[in-house]
Amino acid sequence: MPIYEYRCDACGAFDQMRSVAARDLPADCPRCGMAASRIRNGLPILLRYADDQAVTDEGTYLASHRAECLCCR
């Protein structure tokens, strides 16, 4: 699940893990509980957990790019 950055007018910036559907909704500040708006300054952070399905190199863009591209040899 992505982590988005929000800014509380009273307490400052904080991060919160939220679904993509809820990313633009105001988030409650963990310090004061006030509604905070999302800061749109970049891409969300995606976390991987050890129990996630393993990703193999087969079929991924970078793996095929490295194997077939002259610039990556």
Order of alpha helices (4+ residues) and beta strands (2+ residues): beta-beta-beta-beta-beta-alpha
